[in-house]
């Protein structure tokens, strides 16, 4: 007994000595020494040491800060909840992770308020750790999501009181996305704001929410004398889907209001036949922007009907007749703005009538441009219009202002020496951009195949590339043309040939597989897209090898289009790590691709994406889970129904319904 007491006394003396040395080491210049000293004091169990550890939560060394967080957790962190909460925003991932775990072990309700915002941390590890910590504190996953939604809504309501108009407008937009009807009065007050930006966002938010109060407020705003207010009201009514009210604004005195009304009609999901005449009248609008938008509306309005656009929309035929017959003389008389308008309107509307008009207009514009552009191009550079690449001027061997200027001037077209008796030369009336627009207007029109093939064979490289791209949309096989384009020295033509790979016929798969090995990024992407379009199953293995080399969106989409579930594991692995903010689009593509594969094995990965900070990723995951078809996904989707965003709540509810059927 005496010996045991003696051993215990010696142990206590040694322990006290170790603690004393650790306290002295806290001020050491070496981070390793400070970190070890903090760990020793944390293991001591002496609560008095906590006061010495707290200052080290701000130590320059991440290792010291991490050990300080863990030490406070061991000594009893209840008295230092606020200090530990500050480490949740630490620049070091491991420090933040340690703080989350310690706060989750406290059983202190004050930690809940600190941990809820970490559910939207940029790091996937922190989000998972915060969710588990909150569960230990008594919050179910659904309660966590509800807390997040309430906190976000309160934050946006506070932003409405700020003086910065852009911040108030952003807050109004976010409140509208939440879709909570009890906040309609707050948005109605914003309709009287001095800033047009705030009024516009508030009106759209009211349109998203809908309801009698929101409709009354928007109708009142639409009666304003200010055109900016009417534009905002039209945007809100479009979001609400009030098509009959929108149609009334297609004759507003302001072109901006008319344009906004037509934009809303184009985006409408429901297209009542009774409003077709209202949309067609816009084709004759004196404002070019409104007329082109009306053409898009007509195309959208008649896309699902069996009748031709000419029958449903007689204004189109009247338009072509009133603009004059399309002849070389009429084209020469028209100003460039009118020609751009005519091309834009005709390109927006499908049908035989518009195709015939474009087949007259396009070649005339092309010939006119060649004729007018010829005097502005040197004989040596004129070779490019004959399908041969002109040699670029040599760069000056030594840098110098005069030589550099000469080099730059040599790269631009200029008029060659000519007879002084010629009339003064003016720049071409018809630009290459207008000719290119007339070529692109032929997309999806097989009748234009012969002319497009002629343009693609020779001439300006930009126009040739545009013709090849357009020809690819017609479905007309052109193996010789595409093969020649793939061998071109011009990068633009070569890339266009790659994009038109499907026109190669039987040789398309082999050509596309060869493109995957190209040094040109765009050619590799086009090869992947071609394989996806062809749904070439033997290409899955090469595409997966390509995906291992570079995370290219075109490869991901191609694998999804082919639909082979061998890609599931490889695509799911891309979601194991977080994407940077500027690459969130890539993450959405991966989620969509997993949904298209429809593999239940991908469901657990997709379920994790339901808690991603970015709403677009969450809604993509909810849609993808509907295709994955895993009944066990109902539980996380139920949590998703408490999301802040109304659109996500609706999508999750629809997915649950689909999975239960």
C-alpha positions in Angstrom: 0.0 0.0 0.0 2.8 2.4 1.0 4.6 1.5 -2.3 1.5 2.2 -4.4 1.1 5.6 -2.7 4.7 6.4 -3.4 4.3 5.5 -7.1 1.3 7.6 -7.4 3.1 10.6 -5.8 6.0 10.2 -8.3 3.6 10.0 -11.2 1.8 13.2 -10.1 5.1 15.0 -9.7 6.2 13.8 -13.2 2.8 14.9 -14.6 3.1 18.3 -13.0 6.6 18.7 -14.3 5.4 17.7 -17.9 2.6 20.3 -17.7 5.0 22.9 -16.5 7.4 22.3 -19.4 4.4 22.3 -21.8 3.3 25.7 -20.5 6.8 27.1 -21.1 6.8 25.6 -24.6 3.6 27.5 -25.5 5.8 30.5 -26.2 8.4 28.6 -28.3 9.4 29.9 -31.7 9.0 26.4 -33.2 5.4 25.5 -34.3 6.1 21.8 -33.7 7.0 22.5 -30.0 3.9 24.7 -29.5 1.6 22.1 -31.1 3.0 19.3 -28.9 2.7 21.5 -25.8 -1.0 22.2 -26.6 -1.6 18.4 -26.9 0.0 17.7 -23.6 -2.1 20.3 -21.8 -5.2 19.0 -23.5 -4.5 15.5 -22.2 -3.9 16.8 -18.7 -7.5 17.1 -17.8 -6.8 20.3 -15.9 -9.5 22.9 -16.8 -7.2 25.7 -15.7 -5.0 25.0 -18.8 -7.9 26.0 -21.1 -7.3 29.7 -20.6 -3.7 29.2 -21.8 -4.8 27.4 -24.9 -7.4 29.8 -26.1 -5.0 32.4 -27.5 -3.4 29.7 -29.6 -6.6 29.3 -31.6 -5.2 32.2 -33.7 -1.7 30.8 -34.0 0.0 31.3 -37.4 0.5 27.6 -37.6 -2.5 25.5 -38.8 -1.1 22.5 -36.8 -1.1 24.5 -33.6 -4.7 25.8 -34.2 -5.9 22.3 -34.9 -4.4 20.9 -31.7 -5.7 23.9 -29.8 -9.3 23.1 -31.0 -8.9 19.4 -30.0 -7.4 20.3 -26.6 -10.3 22.6 -25.8 -12.7 19.8 -26.8 -10.9 17.5 -24.3 -11.0 20.0 -21.5 -14.6 20.9 -21.9 -15.5 23.4 -24.6 -18.8 24.7 -23.2 -17.2 27.9 -21.9 -15.5 28.5 -25.3 -18.3 27.8 -27.8 -17.9 31.3 -29.4 -14.1 31.0 -29.7 -14.4 27.6 -31.3 -17.1 28.9 -33.6 -14.6 31.3 -35.0 -12.5 28.4 -36.2 -15.3 27.2 -38.4 -14.2 29.9 -40.9 -10.5 29.0 -40.7 -8.5 28.9 -43.8 -7.3 25.4 -43.1 -9.6 22.5 -43.9 -8.4 20.3 -41.0 -8.9 23.1 -38.5 -12.5 23.6 -39.6 -13.1 19.9 -39.5 -11.8 19.7 -36.0 -14.0 22.6 -34.9 -17.1 21.0 -36.4 -16.4 17.7 -34.6 -15.7 19.4 -31.2 -18.9 21.5 -31.4 -20.9 18.5 -32.3 -19.7 16.6 -29.2 -20.6 19.5 -26.8 -24.3 18.7 -26.6 -24.7 22.4 -26.2 -27.6 23.9 -28.2 -25.6 27.1 -28.8 -23.4 25.1 -31.2 -26.4 24.5 -33.4 -26.6 28.1 -34.6 -22.9 28.0 -35.4 -23.0 24.7 -37.3 -26.1 25.2 -39.5 -24.2 27.7 -41.9 -21.5 25.0 -42.3 -24.1 22.9 -44.2 -23.3 25.1 -47.1 -19.5 25.1 -46.7 -17.6 24.9 -50.0 -16.0 21.6 -48.8 -17.9 18.4 -49.1 -16.0 17.0 -46.0 -17.2 19.9 -43.9 -20.8 19.6 -45.1 -20.9 16.0 -44.2 -19.2 16.5 -40.8 -21.6 19.4 -40.0 -24.6 17.3 -40.8 -23.4 14.4 -38.6 -22.6 16.9 -35.8 -26.0 18.5 -35.9 -27.6 15.0 -35.8 -25.7 14.4 -32.6 -27.1 17.7 -31.3 -30.6 16.4 -31.9 -31.5 17.9 -35.4 -32.8 15.5 -38.0 -31.7 16.1 -41.6 -35.1 17.6 -42.5 -34.9 20.0 -39.4 -31.4 21.0 -40.6 -32.7 21.9 -44.0 -35.6 23.9 -42.5 -33.1 25.8 -40.2 -31.0 26.6 -43.3 -34.1 27.9 -45.2 -35.2 30.1 -42.3 -31.7 31.5 -41.8 -31.4 32.3 -45.5 -34.8 33.9 -45.7 -34.0 36.1 -42.7 -30.7 37.1 -44.3 -32.4 38.2 -47.5 -35.1 40.1 -45.7 -32.4 42.1 -43.9 -30.7 42.8 -47.2 -33.9 44.5 -48.4 -33.1 47.3 -45.9 -29.7 48.1 -47.4 -29.0 51.3 -49.3 -27.2 49.5 -52.2 -29.8 49.0 -55.0 -28.0 46.0 -56.5 -28.0 44.2 -53.1 -31.7 45.0 -52.6 -32.5 43.7 -56.1 -30.5 40.5 -55.4 -32.4 40.0 -52.2 -35.8 40.4 -54.0 -34.7 37.8 -56.5 -33.7 35.3 -53.8 -37.0 35.9 -51.9 -38.9 35.2 -55.1 -37.0 31.9 -55.6 -38.1 30.9 -52.1 -41.7 31.1 -53.1 -43.1 31.9 -49.6 -46.4 33.6 -50.0 -46.2 35.3 -46.6 -43.5 37.6 -48.0 -45.5 39.0 -50.9 -46.2 42.3 -49.0 -42.5 43.0 -48.6 -42.0 42.6 -52.3 -45.0 44.8 -53.2 -43.4 47.6 -51.2 -40.4 47.3 -53.5 -42.4 48.2 -56.5 -42.3 51.8 -55.4 -38.5 51.7 -55.2 -36.6 54.4 -57.0 -34.3 51.9 -58.7 -35.6 50.3 -61.9 -33.4 47.3 -61.2 -35.1 46.7 -57.8 -38.5 47.2 -59.3 -37.7 44.7 -62.1 -36.5 42.0 -59.7 -39.4 42.6 -57.3 -41.9 42.3 -60.1 -40.4 39.0 -61.4 -40.3 37.7 -57.8 -44.0 38.4 -57.4 -44.7 36.7 -60.7 -42.9 33.6 -59.5 -44.9 33.5 -56.3 -48.3 34.2 -58.0 -51.5 34.7 -56.2 -54.2 37.4 -56.1 -52.2 40.0 -54.3 -49.2 39.6 -56.6 -51.4 39.8 -59.7 -53.2 43.0 -58.5 -49.8 44.7 -57.7 -48.4 43.8 -61.2 -51.5 45.0 -63.0 -51.3 48.3 -61.1 -47.6 48.6 -62.0 -48.4 47.9 -65.7 -50.6 51.0 -65.8 -47.6 53.2 -65.0 -46.7 56.0 -67.4 -43.0 55.0 -67.1 -42.0 52.5 -69.7 -39.4 50.9 -67.4 -42.2 50.1 -64.9 -44.3 48.6 -67.6 -41.3 46.5 -68.7 -40.9 45.2 -65.2 -44.6 44.4 -64.9 -44.5 42.5 -68.2 -41.6 40.5 -66.8 -43.6 39.6 -63.7 -46.7 38.7 -65.7 -44.5 36.5 -67.9 -43.1 34.6 -64.9 -46.7 34.2 -63.7 -47.8 32.8 -67.1 -50.5 35.4 -67.6 -50.5 35.1 -71.4 -53.7 37.0 -72.2 -52.4 40.0 -70.2 -49.0 39.7 -72.0 -50.7 39.8 -75.4 -52.2 43.1 -74.6 -48.7 44.6 -74.3 -47.6 43.6 -77.8 -49.1 46.9 -79.0 -47.7 49.1 -76.3 -46.2 52.4 -77.5 -42.8 51.5 -76.1 -40.7 49.1 -78.2 -39.1 47.9 -75.0 -42.4 46.8 -73.6 -43.5 45.1 -76.8 -40.1 43.3 -76.9 -40.5 42.2 -73.3 -44.0 40.9 -74.0 -42.9 38.9 -77.0 -40.0 37.4 -75.0 -42.5 36.2 -72.4 -44.7 34.7 -75.1 -41.7 32.8 -76.6 -40.9 31.3 -73.2 -44.5 30.3 -72.4 -45.1 26.6 -72.0 -48.8 26.9 -73.0 -49.6 28.5 -76.4 -53.3 29.0 -76.9 -54.2 29.1 -80.6 -56.4 32.2 -80.0 -53.3 34.3 -79.4 -51.5 33.2 -82.6 -52.8 36.3 -84.5 -51.5 38.6 -81.8 -48.0 37.1 -82.1 -48.0 37.2 -85.9 -48.8 40.9 -86.0 -45.4 41.6 -84.4 -43.7 40.5 -87.6 -44.7 43.9 -89.1 -43.4 45.9 -86.1 -41.3 48.9 -87.2 -38.7 48.1 -84.5 -36.2 45.5 -85.8 -35.5 43.9 -82.4 -39.3 43.5 -81.8 -39.9 42.1 -85.3 -37.1 39.5 -84.9 -38.4 38.5 -81.5 -41.9 38.2 -83.0 -40.4 35.8 -85.6 -39.0 33.7 -82.8 -42.4 33.8 -81.1 -44.1 32.6 -84.3 -41.6 29.7 -84.6 -42.2 28.7 -81.0 -46.0 29.2 -81.3 -46.4 27.0 -84.3 -43.7 24.4 -83.6 -46.2 21.8 -82.3 -48.9 22.4 -85.0 -49.3 20.5 -88.2 -50.3 23.6 -90.2 -47.6 25.5 -91.9 -46.5 28.9 -90.6 -47.7 30.6 -93.7 -51.3 29.4 -93.1 -51.3 30.2 -89.4 -49.5 33.5 -89.9 -50.5 35.2 -93.1 -48.5 38.3 -92.0 -45.3 36.3 -92.9 -46.3 36.2 -96.6 -47.4 39.8 -96.4 -44.0 40.7 -94.9 -42.1 39.0 -97.8 -44.2 40.7 -100.4 -44.1 44.1 -98.8 -40.3 44.0 -98.4 -40.1 43.5 -102.2 -39.3 40.5 -104.2 -35.8 39.2 -103.4 -33.7 40.0 -106.4 -30.2 41.3 -106.9 -31.6 44.7 -107.5 -33.7 44.7 -104.4 -30.8 43.4 -102.3 -28.6 46.2 -103.6 -31.3 48.8 -102.7 -31.7 47.6 -99.1 -29.6 49.0 -96.3 -27.5 46.6 -94.2 -29.8 47.0 -91.2 -32.9 46.0 -93.2 -31.0 43.0 -94.6 -29.9 41.9 -91.1 -33.5 42.2 -89.9 -34.9 40.2 -92.8 -32.3 37.4 -92.4 -32.9 37.3 -88.6 -36.7 37.0 -89.1 -36.6 34.4 -91.8 -34.1 32.3 -89.9 -36.3 32.2 -86.9 -39.3 30.8 -88.7 -39.3 27.2 -90.1 -41.2 26.2 -93.2 -41.0 25.9 -97.0 -41.9 29.6 -97.6 -39.0 31.0 -95.5 -36.6 28.4 -96.8 -37.4 29.4 -100.4 -36.9 33.1 -99.4 -33.6 32.3 -97.7 -32.4 30.3 -100.7 -32.9 33.4 -102.8 -31.4 35.8 -100.3 -28.4 33.8 -99.1 -26.6 33.2 -102.4 -27.3 36.8 -103.5 -25.7 38.2 -100.3 -22.8 35.8 -100.8 -22.1 36.9 -104.3 -22.6 40.6 -103.5 -20.1 40.3 -100.6 -17.5 38.6 -102.9 -17.9 41.3 -105.5 -17.7 44.2 -103.1 -14.9 42.7 -101.0 -12.6 41.8 -103.9 -11.2 45.3 -104.3 -10.3 45.4 -100.6 -8.2 42.3 -100.7 -4.6 42.0 -102.0 -4.1 39.6 -104.9 -2.0 37.4 -102.6 -4.7 37.3 -99.9 -7.5 36.8 -102.5 -6.2 33.2 -102.6 -8.1 32.5 -99.4 -11.4 33.1 -101.2 -10.4 30.4 -103.6 -10.0 27.8 -100.8 -6.2 28.1 -100.5 -4.5 29.3 -97.3 -2.5 32.5 -97.8 0.9 32.6 -96.2 1.0 35.0 -93.2 3.4 37.9 -93.4 6.7 37.1 -91.7 7.2 38.7 -88.4 10.1 41.2 -88.1 13.3 39.7 -86.9 14.0 42.6 -84.6 11.4 44.4 -82.6 10.9 48.0 -83.6 8.0 50.4 -83.7 8.1 51.0 -87.5 8.6 47.3 -88.4 5.8 46.2 -86.0 3.4 48.7 -87.5 4.2 47.5 -91.0 3.7 43.9 -89.9 0.3 44.8 -88.5 -0.8 46.7 -91.6 0.2 43.8 -93.8 -2.2 41.5 -92.0 -5.3 43.6 -93.0 -6.9 43.8 -96.4 -6.2 46.8 -98.4 -7.0 48.1 -101.9 -4.3 47.3 -104.5 -3.0 49.9 -106.9 -5.8 50.9 -109.2 -6.6 53.3 -112.0 -7.0 56.9 -110.7 -10.0 57.2 -112.9 -12.0 54.8 -110.8 -14.7 56.2 -108.5 -13.8 56.6 -104.8 -13.9 53.2 -103.2 -16.2 52.8 -100.2 -16.2 49.9 -97.6 -18.4 46.9 -98.6 -22.1 47.5 -97.7 -22.6 43.8 -97.0 -20.4 42.4 -94.2 -19.1 38.9 -93.9 -21.1 38.6 -90.6 -24.3 39.2 -92.6 -23.4 36.5 -95.1 -22.5 34.2 -92.2 -25.9 34.9 -90.6 -27.6 34.0 -93.9 -25.7 30.7 -94.0 -26.5 29.8 -90.4 -30.1 30.6 -91.1 -30.2 27.4 -93.2 -29.9 25.2 -90.1 -32.2 22.2 -90.3 -33.2 23.0 -93.9 -32.3 20.1 -96.2 -33.3 22.0 -99.3 -30.3 24.3 -98.8 -27.8 21.4 -98.9 -26.6 22.0 -102.4 -25.8 25.7 -101.9 -24.2 25.0 -98.5 -22.0 22.3 -100.0 -20.8 24.8 -102.7 -20.0 27.4 -100.1 -18.2 24.8 -97.9 -15.9 23.7 -100.8 -14.2 27.1 -101.5 -14.0 30.6 -100.4 -13.5 32.5 -97.2 -12.5 30.1 -94.3 -15.0 31.6 -91.9 -17.9 31.2 -94.3 -16.7 27.7 -95.2 -16.7 26.7 -91.6 -20.2 28.1 -91.1 -21.5 26.2 -94.1 -20.0 23.0 -92.8 -21.6 23.5 -89.4 -25.0 24.3 -91.0 -24.7 21.4 -93.4 -24.3 19.1 -90.4 -27.8 20.0 -89.1 -29.5 19.1 -92.4 -28.6 15.4 -92.1 -27.3 15.2 -95.7 -24.3 12.9 -96.1 -21.2 14.6 -97.4 -18.2 12.3 -96.6 -15.9 13.8 -99.2 -16.5 17.3 -98.1 -16.0 16.5 -94.4 -12.9 14.4 -95.1 -11.4 17.4 -97.0 -12.3 19.7 -94.1 -10.5 17.4 -91.6 -7.3 17.7 -93.6 -7.5 21.5 -94.0 -4.6 23.6 -92.7 -7.1 26.1 -91.4 -8.0 25.4 -87.7 -11.6 26.8 -88.1 -12.4 24.6 -91.1 -10.7 21.6 -89.4 -12.8 22.0 -86.3 -16.0 22.5 -88.3 -15.2 19.2 -90.2 -14.8 17.5 -86.8 -18.2 18.9 -85.7 -19.8 17.5 -88.9 -18.2 14.1 -88.3 -21.6 12.3 -88.4 -21.9 13.2 -92.1 -19.0 10.8 -92.9 -21.5 7.9 -93.0 -20.0 4.4 -92.2 -16.5 5.9 -91.7 -17.8 8.3 -89.0 -17.0 6.1 -85.9 -13.4 5.4 -87.0 -12.8 9.1 -87.8 -14.2 10.2 -84.5 -12.0 7.8 -82.6 -9.0 9.2 -84.4 -10.1 12.7 -83.4 -9.9 11.7 -79.7 -6.1 11.6 -80.1 -5.8 15.0 -81.8 -3.6 17.7 -80.3 -6.4 20.2 -80.9 -8.8 20.4 -77.9 -11.8 21.5 -80.1 -11.2 18.5 -82.4 -11.1 16.1 -79.5 -14.3 17.5 -78.1 -16.0 17.3 -81.6 -14.9 13.7 -81.9 -16.5 12.9 -78.5 -19.7 14.6 -79.5 -19.7 12.7 -82.8 -19.4 9.3 -80.9 -22.2 10.4 -78.6 -24.5 11.3 -81.5 -23.8 8.0 -83.2 -24.3 6.1 -79.9 -21.3 4.0 -80.8 -21.1 1.5 -77.9 -17.5 0.2 -78.8 -16.3 3.8 -78.2 -17.1 3.5 -74.4 -13.6 2.2 -73.5 -11.7 4.9 -75.6 -13.9 7.6 -74.1 -13.2 6.4 -70.6 -9.5 6.5 -71.3 -9.9 10.0 -72.6 -11.9 10.9 -69.5 -9.0 9.7 -67.4 -6.6 12.0 -69.2 -8.8 15.1 -69.1 -12.1 16.0 -67.5 -13.8 17.1 -70.7 -17.5 17.9 -70.7 -17.9 16.6 -74.3 -16.7 13.2 -73.2 -19.0 13.1 -70.2 -22.0 14.0 -72.4 -21.0 11.4 -75.0 -20.9 8.6 -72.4 -24.3 9.7 -71.2 -25.7 9.6 -74.8 -24.3 6.2 -75.5 -26.0 5.0 -72.3 -23.6 2.2 -71.3 -23.6 1.8 -67.5 -19.9 0.9 -67.5 -19.4 4.6 -67.3 -21.3 4.9 -64.0 -18.4 4.3 -61.7 -16.1 6.6 -63.6 -18.6 9.4 -63.6 -19.6 9.0 -60.0 -15.9 9.3 -59.0 -15.8 12.8 -60.5 -18.3 13.8 -57.7 -16.1 12.6 -54.9 -14.3 15.9 -54.7 -15.6 19.4 -54.8 -15.5 21.5 -57.9 -14.3 25.1 -57.9 -17.0 27.8 -58.3 -16.0 28.4 -61.9 -16.5 24.7 -62.7 -19.9 24.1 -61.2 -21.3 23.8 -64.7 -19.1 20.6 -65.1 -20.5 19.2 -61.9 -24.1 19.7 -63.2 -23.1 17.9 -66.5 -21.8 14.9 -64.5 -25.0 14.8 -62.4 -27.2 15.0 -65.6 -25.1 12.3 -67.2 -25.6 9.9 -64.3 -29.3 10.6 -64.6 -29.3 9.7 -68.3 -27.6 6.4 -67.6 -30.5 5.5 -65.3 -28.3 3.3 -63.1 -29.6 2.6 -59.6 -25.9 2.2 -58.5 -25.5 5.9 -59.0 -28.3 6.8 -56.6 -26.2 7.1 -53.4 -23.8 9.5 -55.1 -26.7 11.6 -56.5 -28.4 11.6 -53.0 -25.3 13.3 -51.6 -25.7 16.0 -54.2 -29.1 16.9 -52.8 -27.2 18.8 -50.1 -24.8 20.6 -52.4 -24.6 24.4 -51.7 -25.5 25.3 -55.3 -29.2 25.1 -56.1 -28.7 24.2 -59.7 -26.7 21.1 -58.6 -29.4 20.1 -56.2 -32.2 20.4 -58.7 -30.2 18.4 -61.3 -29.6 15.7 -58.6 -33.4 15.5 -57.9 -34.2 15.1 -61.6 -31.4 12.5 -62.0 -32.8 10.4 -59.1 -36.1 10.1 -60.9 -34.3 8.3 -63.7 -32.1 6.2 -61.4 -35.3 4.7 -60.0 -34.0 3.6 -56.5 -36.9 3.5 -54.0 -34.6 4.1 -51.1 -34.0 7.6 -52.5 -37.4 8.7 -51.1 -35.9 9.4 -47.7 -33.3 12.0 -48.8 -35.8 13.5 -51.2 -38.2 14.0 -48.3 -35.5 16.1 -46.7 -35.1 18.0 -50.0 -38.7 19.1 -49.8 -37.7 21.5 -47.0 -35.3 23.3 -49.3 -35.2 27.1 -49.5 -35.9 27.2 -53.3 -39.5 26.5 -54.3 -38.4 25.0 -57.6 -36.3 22.4 -55.8 -39.1 21.6 -53.5 -41.4 21.0 -56.4 -38.9 18.8 -58.3 -38.2 16.7 -55.2 -41.9 16.2 -54.7 -42.4 15.1 -58.3 -39.4 12.7 -58.1 -40.9 11.1 -54.9 -44.2 10.7 -56.7 -42.4 9.0 -59.7 -40.5 6.7 -57.4 -43.6 5.5 -55.6 -45.5 4.6 -58.7 
